[in-house]
């Protein structure tokens, strides 16, 4: 796919130098820069050239290149000189092998013949690269040398990269500046890397040329893991992975993904394609060959729901044997939700574009109840809480192990670097033997042998130990995601001056990740030490942190070069540290700690476990949940509380601590001890609540707002035993109203009427309570029905 985007140059079959005559070729070889520095070397070179030109003239072709390709020497380097020497012996001119090698090198430098790339990679000569650099493009190779970290000391890997550049120049022509991306991508060393060939040199050459700016901006940032970093795949490519047989449905799914693509990220788009193309339609085509409609019969949809609810996996036993087991599919609700959204989207879009989507509208086979996830969410919450509670107490032990491993790795590396080649070093009870020769440009050993004869790279071990320690410290102090950790750069550490005191506070700027919102975290002294160590580690001698491109595994895109803290040098190339490397480093630290879970198995720690631990520990220590939500970058506070594994005892203690803190902010007089007089007054309040008509329900310490007109008061609590007295009061009030009306006391009539209405209301309330207690209550006894829905009950529901 990448070669289609960046094709290599096509080697020409003719160019001016290969069209030159024999005399013109010999004339050019006698002039600089093709002329040899020493007379004997020049003589040997010309003898070989004349011999090869004579031999090439015996083969068909219109120029020297065509004659070379027609000769038996062109397919491969091994044995290429044998037909030449055999022909020369027949002519009475028995040559030396050195003559033929020198002559062919001269013809290659003069661009008279261009051997194929397979021929060139089979040539082990160390003279090709310096000869091509001196005769074909001295300025281009000189610039490459000047851009090396130490131009005075060229490592073996640097020489190998320049050799590959020289091979490309020989095969395609031109100079260093004419090399394109495809020339390197098509190099046999890169194409045949699965056969154990090394690709460090070709990858380093690619990095050099890309950093020079001669490649287009969309070219891969590195050739490392090139097949896995192919960029985003189109909707058609995502669907065609599943080889759907029904072309109309395949085209529909491609159109649907294309319509959804602008509104979702690439990870979501890939997930939708997997659900619809793989788990939905490909499964239907497998079990129902020839299906071509979205209108699914009930038996087909029910069978699909049953299949999608489980998955078959292969488990490996401790003895190496495997077994196939079936277990519930955790993502089944999400798959059904995607299918339901697909059907509903088609129905909605058909109203707007009936000519495009109308013919695909069908009843949705997935109901809303099928997508219920509450039970699964509760199960996941329980699993997550248990995992956090199991790992939170052992975190200090893990931190101590990481610190110990880093200290031991540094001590081991320092002692080995100070030792002489071929010597033996004892470090903490371990014995290491150094190789007799150095394999690095700085003269330090690249590897050593332990007491068992195993080859170990102590430099890489120290790197893994450092980044395991740094990862544990940063994650437990910040609670950031692993993607945010790997994107931390030198620019992430910012300074903020408090406006009140003028004090400078260091802050850590977290780049937008999952929620596309950046945030700032306060850097604690412990976190500052870790960040300082990480910055010091990646700085160059000029105190500059190199900017390197990073690859977003989720979005399948290359980020712009940044001075990220998680980077190291591998094979002379600056690379970002991958998530897999971080996970392996954590696993090695856990193995060294000896921590086990409740079942006695080795304890595992995922990077996201530190995020749950951070949130749980912060909330348990008094940090308000809404502040924790802002710190960790959650959209909703419910998500934050879902991460927090709160123990029941911890909740009680946290509540008590909250009350204690709140009391400190209140006046002390509100929490003084109660005097005996105040306690007696409080108890006597309940004694004074007893009235003639029942009990008074007003609050303690409050006055009666009705001036003891109890019959009017809504807080009067009347019992059934007081009903006769209420009836007597009602009748008396009626008589008094009649008397006031006869006498013309209109003011009395209004007040007595209010009391009468209140008395009648309380009597009606008592009667309603008595009626409810005497009436039957229907408990809703269910009916028993048969398969057709007909009732099979022998008698109607009973009342109790």
N, C-alpha and C positions, 0 to 999 in steps of 0.2 A: 504494500500500500504506500509506504513512504517512497519507495523507488519510483512509483508512478507519479508521485508529486514532484520528486526531485530526480529526474533521470540523469544518468551519466552522459558525458560526451561520447560521441561515436568516433573511434579512432579512424582517421582518414587513410585512404589507400595511396595517396600521392601528395607530395609537398615539394618545395623547391630543392631541398638538400638531397632528397632521395632520387630526384630526376637529374642530378649533376653527373657529369662524365667522370671517368676514372681519373683523368688528369686534374679535374677541378677538385675532386675529393682529396687527392694526394697534396694538392697545393694548399688547401685549407688546413690540413693536418700539420703543415710545416710552419704555420703562423700561430701566434698567441691568440686566444688562450688554449688552443688545442695542442700546441707544441709542448712536449715534455720538458721538464727543467733540466734533466741530465741527458747528455749525448747518447749514452748507452741505452737508456730507456727509450729515447726517441728512435734509435736505430731498431731496437727490438719491436717497437710499436709499428713502424713502417713495414718491416718484413712481414709481420702478421697481417697487416692490412692488405698488402699486395697479394698475399696467399689467399686470403678470404675473398677478395674481389675476383681473382682468377677462378676460384671455386664457384662463386655465385654466378658467374657468367655462363657456367655450364647448365644452369637451370632456366626454365622459361620465365618470361616476365618482361614488362616494359620499363621497370625501374628496379633499383636495388631492393626495395621493400617487397615487391611482388616476387622477386627471385628468392629472397630470404624465406618468405612464407611457402614457396614451392619446394624448398629444400627439406631434407629429413632432420635438420637441426632445429627447426622452429617450434615443434610441438612442446618440448619440455627441455629443461636445462640438463637433466641427467643424461650424460652420454652424447651431448650435442657435438662435441669435437671429434668423435670417432669417425664419422663419414668424411670429415675434412682431412683428417690425418691419413685415412685409407686412400683417398684420392691423391693426396700429395705424394704418398709413397709410390703410387703407380706412375706418377710423373717424374720420379727421381728426385723429389724435393722433400725428404723426410723432415717434418718440422718438430719443434719442441712444443709441449703443451703450454708453456708460458707464452710462446709467440702467438698462438691462436687466442688465448685469453686476452693478451694485451691488444691484439689487433681488433677483436670484437669490441672491447671496451672503448677503443678509439672511435670506431664506427658509430657506436651508440652515443658517445659524447658529441660527435659531429652531426647527430640526428640524421645519419644516412639510413640506418635501419632502426626499427622500433620493435623489439621482442614483445611478445604477449605478456600479460600480467602473470599468468601461471608460470611462464618461463622465468620471469624476474624473481618471483618469490622463492623459486627453487635455487636461485643463485646465492650461495652463502658468502660471496666475496665482500670484504669490508672496504674495497676500493671504489665501489660504485657510487656511494653517497658523496664522498668528498670530490670525486671526479665530476659528477653532475653539478654539484654546488659550484665548482670552480669554473666550469665551461658553459653551462646553460643559463644559470640565473644566480650569479654571485651576490647581487644586491638583495634578492628575495631571501636567500639563505642567511645572509648577513643580518637582515632585520629580524629573522627568527631567533638567531643567536643573541642579539641584543635584548630581546624581550624575555629571555630566560631569567629566573630569579638570581642565578649566579652564572653569568656568561663565561667566567673563567673556568668553571667546573661543569662540564657536560656529562650528565649521567648516562648510563647504558640505555635507560629508557628514552632519554632525549635523543640519543643517536638512532635508536630504533624508529622513533617517530619521524625523524628526518630521512631515514632510509625509505620509509613508506612514501613520503612526499616525493623523493627522488624517483621511485618506481612509477608513480603516477605521471610525473613529468616525462619520463622516458616513453611510457605507453601512449599518452594522449598528446604530448607535445606542449608547447608553451612554457610558462614559468610558474612560480609559486602563486602569483596573483591570479592566474587563469584557472586554478582548480575550483571546481564546483562541488556542491554537496553530494551529487550522485556519484562523482568519481570515488569518494571515500566509501559511500554506502555499498558500491558494487565491488569493493576490493575483496579478493578471495579470502583474505584473513578474517574479514567480518562475516562473509557469507558462510564460511565453513567453521564457525566458532563452536558448533556442536560436536566437532570431531577432536576437541581438546586443544585447538590452536589458541595461542594467546592473542588478545585483542587490545592489550594495554597501549601498545605503540600507536595503533591506528586511531584509537579513541583520543589519545593525547594529541596527535596531529590534527584531528578534527577540532578539538578545543582551541588549539593555537589559531587555526585559520578562522574559526568563528569569532574569536575575540578580536581579531584584526578587522572585523566588520565586512568581510568580503562575501558572507553568506546572507541570504534574505532574512528578514526578521522572523518569518514563520518557520524557519528551519529548526530542527530539534536542537535543544540546548546542549545535549550531550548524546553520545552513542551508547552510554551505559543503560542497560535494560531497554534498548530501543524498541524491541518487539512488544514490550508491555506498556510503553509510553507513546502510543500511536495517536493520541488526541481523541477528540469526541467523534463518536460514530453517528452517522446520519440515522434518522428514523427508519429508512429502508434497510440499512445495515443491521439495526437492532432487531427488526422483525425477521429478516432473512436468516438469522441465526437458527431459527426453529424449523426451517424448510417446510413451510405450510403448503399443502397441496391445492387448496382452494384459492385460486388467484384473485377472485373478486373480494373475498374476505381479507386476504393478505393486503390488497390495495386499500381496503377500508381501514385496516389497522394502521397502515403507513400514513394515510390522510389524517386519521385521528391523532396520532402522535405529532404530526406536523402542526396540527391546529393547537395542540396543547403546549408545544415546545416553547413559545415565547413567554408563557406564564409560569413555567416551572424550571427548576434547576436541572442539571444533567443527571444527577443521581436519581431524582424523582422520575425523570423521563425514562431512564434505564429500568427502574423498578416497574413502571407501568408497562413497558414493553415485555418484561419478563412475566408479569402476571397475565396480561392479555394474550401475548403470543405463545408463551411456553406453558404456563400452568392452566390456561383456559382453553384456547382454541386448538393448540397442538394436542392436548389431552383428549378433546372431543374428537378430533380426526383420528386419533389412535384407536379409540374405542368405538367410534361410529364412522367407519369409512364412507366417504361420499357426502358427508354432511356439508351443506352449502347455505344455510340460513341461520339467522340469529333467533328465529322463533323456535324455541326449544320445547318439546313436549315435557310434561311434568316428570315422567319416569327418567328422561335423559338428564334433566337438571338435578333431580334428586340423586341420581347415581354419581354425577360429577361432584356434588357437595360432599357425598360420602367419601369419595376418593381424595378430595383435596383436604379433608380433615386430618389425614394421616400421611406419614411419609415413611419410606423404607431406607434404612441406613445400614452400613456395614461396620460392625464393631470388631476391634482387634483385642483379643484376650492377652493376658500377661505371657502365656506360653507361645504366642505368635499366631495362634489359630484365629480365624475370623468367623463371625456369625452374622446373619442378617436378621434384623429386628425391625418391628414396626412401632412407631411412637407418634403421638399427636404432633401435628404441624402447628407450631406457634404462630406462624404468619397467616394461617387460614382466614381469620377474620379480615385481615388487610387485603388478601386476595379477593375475597367476596365483595369487600367494599369497593375495590377498583373496578370489578365487573359491573357492580350496580351503578357506579358513577358513569361508566361507559354507556350503558343502556339509557340512563337518564339524560346524559349529554346529547346523545343522538336524537332523543325525543324533543329536547329543547331546541337544538340547532335546526331540526327539520322544520320548525315553525318559521325560522328566519330564512333558510335556504332549502326549500323542499326538493328542488331539482338535484341537489347534491346529497342530502342525507335522508330524504323522505322514504326511499325504498328499503332502508335498513331499520326503520323503526319497528320495534317488536316489544311485546310485554316483557318486563324485566323478571328474570327467573330468581332474583335475589331479593328477598324482603328485607325490611329494616331490621326485623328481629334476627335475621341470619347474620347480621353484621355486629351484633351485640358483643362488646368486649369487656364488660364490667367484671365478669368472672376471671377472665384472663388478666386484667389489670390488677385485680386483688392478688392473684397468684404471683404475678411478677413483683408486686410491691412486697409481698411476704418474702419472696426469694431474695430480693435486693436488700431488705432490712436484715435478714439473717446473714447474708454475705458481709454486710458492713459491720454488724455486731461481732462477727468472727474475726475480722481483720483489724478493727480499731484498737483492741488491746495489744496486739503484737506489733503495731507500727514502730514503737521505740526499738524493739529488737531488730527489725529490718533496717532501721536507720543506722544502728551501731554496726551491723554487718556490712553495709555499704561503705561506711567510713573505714572499717578495718580492711576490706578488700582493696580500697583505693590506696591506703597507706602501704600495704604489702606490695601492690603492683608497682608503685613508684620506687620503693626501696629496691625491688628486684631489678627494675629497669636501670636505675642509677648505678648499681654495682656492676651490672653487665656492660654498660657503656664505658665504664672506667677500666674494664679488664682488657688484656691483650688478646689478639686473635689466637685461637687455638688453646687458650688457657681454660681452667676449670674454676667455677665460682660457686660458693656455698651461700645460699640465702635462706634463712629461716628453716634450716633442715633440708632444703632441696639443693641438689647438685645440678649445675648446668655446664655444658661444654660448648665453647664458642667455636664457630668455624675458623679455619685457618686464614681465610681471606674475607675482607669486607665486601658487602654487596650493596652499599649505599654510597652516595656521593660524599657524605660527611665522614666517611670512614668508620661508621658504627655498624655493628652487625644487624642484619635484617631478621635473623632468626637464630635460635640456639637449640641444643639437644638436652633433654632432661636425662635422669638416671636410667630410664627405661628405653632410651634411644628415640623417643618421640620428638619430632620437630615442632618447636613452639615459637610463636611470634610474640615475644614479651611486649613489644611496642603496641601491638593491637590489643593485647590483654589489658594494658594500662589504659588505652582509649576506652574500651568497653567498661572498665571499672569506673573511670571518671564520669562517663555519661550516665551510667546507672545511678551513681551517687547524685549527680546534678538533677536527674529526672525525678528521683524520689524527693529531694529537697524542694525543688520548684513546685511540683504538683501538690505536695502536702501543705505548702505555705500559701498557695494561691487558689487551688481548686480549678485551674484552667483545664481546657480540653487538650488532648494530645495534639490535635491539629494546630491549636493556638501555641502550644509549646514549641513545635518545630518551626513556627513562623516568627518566634522571638528574634529580634535583630538588635544590633547596636543602637538603632534609632528608637527602640522601644523603651529605653531608659531615659526618662525626661525629668526635669527639675521643676518644682512648683514652689513659689514663694508665698507664704501665708500673708495675707494682707494685714492681719492684725498685729503680728509680732515680727514680721519680716524674716522668719525662720524659713530655711530652704528644706523642702521635703522631697525625697526621691519618689517618683511614681513609675509604675510599669504600665505601659500602654499596650493593651491587648488588641491586636488587629481583628477586624470583623471576621467572624467565622460562621457559625451555624445560623445565628440570628441576624447577621449583617449589621451588627451594632458594635462599635468599638467602645471600650471602657477603660478606666484608669484604676489601678490598684496601688495602695500604699505599700512601699517596699519596707519590710521589717529589717532589722540588722542582720538576722540570720539569712534572709533572702538576699540581702545586698552582698554578703560574702560569696554566695554561690554564683550570682550574676557576675561579680568581679572576677572570679576564677574562670568563668566561661569566656569572658571577653579577653582576658589575658592569654588564654590558651589559643584563640584563633587569630590574634593579632600578628601581623607580619613584623619584620624588623623595623619598618618605618612607622610602626604603631597604627597601621591602618587595617581595619577588618575588611577582608576581601568580599566583594559583592558577587554572589553566584546566583544563577537561576534555580528556582525550585519548581517541582512538579506537583500539582494538586491532583492527588489520586482520585478524589471524588468528582471533581469537575473535568478531569482529563485535560487540563490546560497548563501551560508553562507560565509561571509568574515572572515578573520582571526581576532582574538581578537585585538582591538585597544582601546586606551584611548580616546574614543570619548567624546566630550563635551556635546552632547545631550543624556544624560542618567539619569536615576533616579532609586530609589529603590521602587519596588512594591512587597508586600507580602514577604519581605526579600530577593528578587531576583533583581540583577542589570539588568536592561533592557534598550535597546536603545529606544529613543522616536520615535514614528512612525509619518509618514506624516499625518495621520488622526488626531493625537493628536495636531499637529501644526496647522492644518486647524481649528479644533474646538477652539483652543486658540485664533486664529485670529478672528474667528466669534464672540466669546464672547467679545473681545475688540471692534469690530465694533458695536455690539449691545449697548455697554456702551457709545460709542461716539455719537450715535444719527445721524450719517451721512446718508443722503439720496441721491438718484440719481435724474436725471432731471424729472422722473415720480413720485417722491415722495416715491418710495419704498426704503427699507433699502439698503444701498450701500454694495456691496460685494467686497472683496479683495482676490485675489488668490495669492499664493507666487510668481507666475511668473509675476504678475503685477509690483512688485518691480523691477524686471529686466528691464522691458520696461521703467519704470520711471527713473531708474538709467541711462540708455543709453540716453534717451531723454534729461534729465537734464544735463548730461555731455557734449553732443554735443552743446546744446544751450549755455553753458557757455564757449565755446571756445575750448573744447578738440577735436583734429582732429579725424575724423571718423576712420582712420586706427589705431590710438592708442586705441580708444574705442573697436575696433574689437579684439585687442590683450588682453585687460583687461578682456573682458567678455568671451573670448575663442571661437569666431566664426571662422568657416573655411573660409567664404567669407565675404567680406565687404558689399555685397548686403544684406546679412542676418542682419547685424548690422543696416544698413540704414532702413531695413524693420521694425525694432523695434522702431526706432526713430520717434516720432510723432511731426514733425516740423510744427509750425504755419507759415503762410505766413509772418506775421509781424515779427516773430522771425527770419525768414530767412533773411529779409532785415536788421534787426538790427545786426545780426551776420555778414553779409557781410560788413556793415559799420564798425563794430568793427575790422574786419580783415584788412580792408584798413587802419584804424588808426594805428593798430599795425605794419603794413608793412611800413607805413610812418616813424615810429620811427626808423626803421633800415636803412633808406635811408639818403643820405646827405641832410642837411637842404636847401642847395641852390637849389635843384631841385623843391622845393615847395614854392619859394619866389613869391611875388606879381609881376604881369606883369606891366611894365612901359608903359606910353602912347606912347612912340616912338616905343616900340616893338609891341604894339597892332596896330598902324598905318601901320607898316611894314607888319604885318600879313594880314591886310585887303587889302593892295595894291597888295599883291601877287595874289589875285584872279582877280584884274584888269589887271595885266600883263599877264594873261593866254590867253587873246584874241589875235589870230593870223590871218593872211590873209587867211589861209586854214581851220580855225576852232578854236579849243581851245587846249592848252597844258595840259596834265594830269599828269605832274610830281609832286611829293610830295613837300610840303612846305619846303623851306630852302635848296633844292637840286639844283645842277648845271645841265645845259644841257649837256649830254654826247655826243650829236651829233653836238655840236658847231652850233646850230641853223639851221642845215640842216633838216628842219621840215618834208620834204616829205619822208625822210628815217625813221623817228622816229616812233616806234610802239605805243607810248602813245599819238600821235596826234589824236584828236577827230575831224573827218571830218563830216560836215552836208551835206544834199542833195543839198543845195543851192550852195555849192562850187564845184559841179561836173564839170560845164563848165570850171572853172579855172584849175581844175586838168587835164582836157582834153587838155587845151591850154598848160599847162606845159609839158604834155607828148609829144605833137607834137613838141614843141620847143626843148625838149631834143633829140628827134629823128633827128631833123635837125642838131643840134650841133654835134651829134655823126657822122652823115654823113660827115659834114665838117671836123671833126677831122680825120676821116679815109682818106679823100682826101689829107689832108695836112701831114698825117703821124704822128699825135700827139697821139701816142698809150697810153701814160699815161692818157690823157684826156678821151680817149675812155673807159678805165676801170672804172674811177670814174663816168662818165656820165651814163654808163650802169647800175651801182648799183642804181642810182637815178631813171632811167627809170623803172627798175623792181619794185621799191617801189611805183612809181606813178601808174603803171598799176595794182599793187595789191590793192591799195586803191580804184581805179576806179571799179575794179571787186567786191570789198567788198560792195561798195555803190549800184551797180547794183543788187547784190544778196539780199541786204536788201529790195530794191524796189520790186524785184520779189516776195519775201516772203509776203510782204504786199498786193500785188495784187492777189496772188494765193488763191484758196479756201482752207479751213481747214476742214478735215473730223473729226467730233466729235464722231464717233463711236456709232450711234443710235442703240440700241439693237433690235434684231428681236423678234417677238412674235411667240412662238411655242406652239403646242398642246401637249397632254400627250405622243404622240409617237415621239416627237422631230421634227415634220414637221413644216416648216415655214408657218405662217398664215398672213404674211404681204402682203398688197395689192400692195405695191409699193416698189421699192428698196430704200435703205437709201439715204438721201439727203445730198448734200454738201452745206455749207454755207460760 
